[in-house]
Amino acid sequence: MTVTDPIADMLTRIRNAINVRHPLVSIPASKMKLELARILAQEGFIEGYEVIRPNTPQATVRIRLHYRTKNDPAITGLKRVSKPGLRVYVGKGEIPRYYGGMGVTVMSTSRGVMTGRQAWRDGVGGELLCYVW
Protein backbone atom coordinates (compact mmCIF):
# COMPACT_ATOMS: atom_id res chain seq x y z
CA MET A 1 0.00 0.00 0.00
CA THR A 2 1.44 3.33 -0.98
CA VAL A 3 1.34 6.32 1.34
CA THR A 4 1.04 9.75 -0.25
CA ASP A 5 2.37 11.59 2.82
CA PRO A 6 4.87 9.46 4.80
CA ILE A 7 5.59 12.20 7.36
CA ALA A 8 1.90 12.56 8.19
CA ASP A 9 1.72 8.76 8.46
CA MET A 10 4.61 8.78 10.95
CA LEU A 11 3.04 11.53 13.05
CA THR A 12 -0.31 9.73 13.06
CA ARG A 13 1.29 6.45 14.18
CA ILE A 14 3.05 8.26 17.04
CA ARG A 15 -0.17 10.09 17.99
CA ASN A 16 -2.18 6.84 17.98
CA ALA A 17 0.46 4.99 20.04
CA ILE A 18 0.48 7.78 22.64
CA ASN A 19 -3.32 7.78 22.86
CA VAL A 20 -3.32 4.09 23.83
CA ARG A 21 -0.14 4.42 25.98
CA HIS A 22 2.07 2.06 23.97
CA PRO A 23 5.78 2.13 24.93
CA LEU A 24 6.98 1.49 21.36
CA VAL A 25 5.83 2.30 17.84
CA SER A 26 7.21 0.85 14.59
CA ILE A 27 7.32 2.90 11.41
CA PRO A 28 8.67 2.11 7.92
CA ALA A 29 12.06 3.82 7.65
CA SER A 30 13.25 6.59 5.36
CA LYS A 31 15.95 9.23 5.65
CA MET A 32 13.41 11.96 6.47
CA LYS A 33 11.73 9.84 9.17
CA LEU A 34 15.11 9.07 10.74
CA GLU A 35 15.90 12.80 10.87
CA LEU A 36 12.51 13.52 12.46
CA ALA A 37 13.15 10.79 15.04
CA ARG A 38 16.61 12.25 15.73
CA ILE A 39 15.12 15.69 16.39
CA LEU A 40 12.37 14.26 18.61
CA ALA A 41 14.99 12.40 20.65
CA GLN A 42 17.28 15.45 20.81
CA GLU A 43 14.42 17.62 22.10
CA GLY A 44 13.37 15.02 24.69
CA PHE A 45 10.00 14.08 23.20
CA ILE A 46 10.99 10.42 22.76
CA GLU A 47 13.43 8.25 24.68
CA GLY A 48 15.18 7.00 21.59
CA TYR A 49 14.90 5.15 18.32
CA GLU A 50 16.59 2.31 16.51
CA VAL A 51 16.61 1.04 12.96
CA ILE A 52 15.49 -2.54 12.61
CA ARG A 53 16.51 -4.31 9.42
CA PRO A 54 14.21 -7.29 9.03
CA ASN A 55 14.45 -9.81 6.19
CA THR A 56 12.29 -7.55 4.07
CA PRO A 57 13.53 -4.84 1.69
CA GLN A 58 12.01 -2.08 3.87
CA ALA A 59 13.80 -1.17 7.10
CA THR A 60 11.76 -0.20 10.17
CA VAL A 61 12.29 2.53 12.76
CA ARG A 62 11.30 1.52 16.28
CA ILE A 63 10.61 4.57 18.46
CA ARG A 64 10.55 4.34 22.27
CA LEU A 65 7.99 6.87 23.48
CA HIS A 66 8.73 9.00 26.53
CA TYR A 67 6.26 9.29 29.41
CA ARG A 68 6.98 11.72 32.25
CA THR A 69 4.73 9.83 34.66
CA LYS A 70 2.80 6.66 34.04
CA ASN A 71 0.01 8.41 32.11
CA ASP A 72 1.64 11.72 31.15
CA PRO A 73 3.25 11.58 27.67
CA ALA A 74 6.01 14.00 26.74
CA ILE A 75 4.27 14.62 23.40
CA THR A 76 0.89 16.26 23.91
CA GLY A 77 0.37 17.22 20.28
CA LEU A 78 1.68 16.81 16.75
CA LYS A 79 0.59 18.89 13.78
CA ARG A 80 1.61 18.46 10.15
CA VAL A 81 2.02 21.88 8.48
CA SER A 82 3.38 21.46 4.95
CA LYS A 83 1.48 18.84 2.98
CA PRO A 84 1.96 17.40 -0.52
CA GLY A 85 -0.98 19.48 -1.79
CA LEU A 86 0.11 22.71 -0.12
CA ARG A 87 3.77 23.26 0.72
CA VAL A 88 4.51 25.91 3.36
CA TYR A 89 7.82 27.73 3.16
CA VAL A 90 9.15 30.44 5.48
CA GLY A 91 12.10 32.77 5.29
CA LYS A 92 14.67 33.16 8.03
CA GLY A 93 12.75 36.05 9.62
CA GLU A 94 9.35 34.34 9.49
CA ILE A 95 10.09 31.16 11.48
CA PRO A 96 7.20 30.69 13.93
CA ARG A 97 7.56 29.93 17.62
CA TYR A 98 4.93 27.35 18.40
CA TYR A 99 3.02 26.89 21.64
CA GLY A 100 4.56 29.98 23.22
CA GLY A 101 8.09 28.74 22.60
CA MET A 102 7.41 25.47 24.46
CA GLY A 103 6.79 23.55 21.26
CA VAL A 104 9.25 22.71 18.53
CA THR A 105 9.00 23.68 14.89
CA VAL A 106 10.62 21.10 12.61
CA MET A 107 11.92 22.42 9.29
CA SER A 108 13.60 21.07 6.19
CA THR A 109 16.28 23.52 5.11
CA SER A 110 19.11 23.58 2.62
CA ARG A 111 21.34 22.50 5.51
CA GLY A 112 19.19 19.51 6.46
CA VAL A 113 16.28 18.85 8.80
CA MET A 114 16.47 20.96 11.95
CA THR A 115 14.39 22.73 14.55
CA GLY A 116 13.08 26.22 13.92
CA ARG A 117 15.31 27.54 16.70
CA GLN A 118 18.42 26.10 15.04
CA ALA A 119 17.34 27.41 11.62
CA TRP A 120 16.85 30.88 13.12
CA ARG A 121 20.35 30.74 14.68
CA ASP A 122 21.85 29.61 11.36
CA GLY A 123 19.90 32.26 9.44
CA VAL A 124 18.20 29.89 7.01
CA GLY A 125 14.58 29.40 6.01
CA GLY A 126 12.90 26.38 4.49
CA GLU A 127 9.85 24.16 4.49
CA LEU A 128 7.82 23.86 7.70
CA LEU A 129 7.32 20.16 8.25
CA CYS A 130 5.48 19.95 11.58
CA TYR A 131 4.93 21.29 15.07
CA VAL A 132 5.47 19.16 18.17
CA TRP A 133 4.43 20.20 21.66
N, C-alpha and C positions, 0 to 999 in steps of 0.2 A: 504494500500500500504506500503510495507516495504522499508526502506531506508538503503542502505548498509553503508553509511557514514553519521551518524547523525550530526557530527560536521561540515562537509562540507555543509550539508543542512542548518544548523543554520547560518553559515557565508554567504551563498548565499542569504538567506532570508533577512539578515541585509543589505547586499550589494544592493539588489534589492529595498528595502524600502528606502535606502538613495538616490538611483538614481532617484526615483520619489518623493522625499522629504516628505515621510510619517512621521508623528510624532511618531507613534507606530508600532511595529511589534510583531506578536504572533507566538510562536514557541512551538511545543510539548516539554514537560519538561522531563528532566532526571537529574541525579546528576551531570554529567559532564557539561551539558549545564548551569546549575545553577552556577557552579563554574566559567565557562567562563564569564557568565553575571556579577558575583561578581567582577572578575578581571577587566572587561571593565568599570564597574561603579567606582571601586577604582582608576583606572588610568584616569578617566575623559572622556572616549570616549562615554559613554552613561549617561543619567541623572539618570536612575534607572531602576529597574525591580521589578516585582511582580509575584507571583505564583497564577494563577487563577485555582480554582478547580471546573470545571463545572460538570454537572450530568453525565459525561462520565467517563470511567475508566482512561483515560489519562489526566493528568494535563497539563496546558499550562503556559508558561512563557510569560508575556507581557513586552516588553522592550521599554522604552521611549528613543528615539534617541536624541542626543545632537547636536544642531546647534549653532555655534558661532554667526553668523549673520543669516539673513533670509535664505540665500542660501548657506551658508558655513558650511558643516557638519564637526564635530570633527573627524570622521573616513573618511580618504581619501582612504584607501586601506586595504584589508584583504587578506591574502594568507594562504591557508592550506599547511602545510609542510609534516607531516607524514600522510600517507594514509593507508587504509586497505591493499593495495597491496604492499606497500613499506614503512615500518616503519623507522623512522629516529631517532636515539638515539645519544646523545652527552654526553660526560663526563663533569666533573665540570670545566675543563680548556678549553673546546671547545665551550662554550655557546656563540652563536653569538650575536652581537649588531646589530640590524636591523635599517635601515634608518638613519645611522649616530648617533645612540643613541637616536633619537627622537621617534622611533617606539618601540613597546613592543613585546618581545618574550614570548609566553605563552607555558609553559612546564608542563608535568605530571611527577612528581617525586615520590619517595617513601614516601615523606612527604606531598603529595597532589598536587593539581594544583596550580601553582604559576608562577610569571613572571620570566624571565631569570635573571633579576637583583637580585631578592630575592633568586633564586637558587644559583647564584654565591656567594652571601653573606653567605648562609648556607653551601656552599661547597658540593652541591649535583648535580648530572646530572640526565638525564631522557629523555623522549620522547618529541621531539619538536612538539607541536600541531599546532601552527599557528603564523603568524606575523600580527600585527595590527599597522597601522600608519595613 
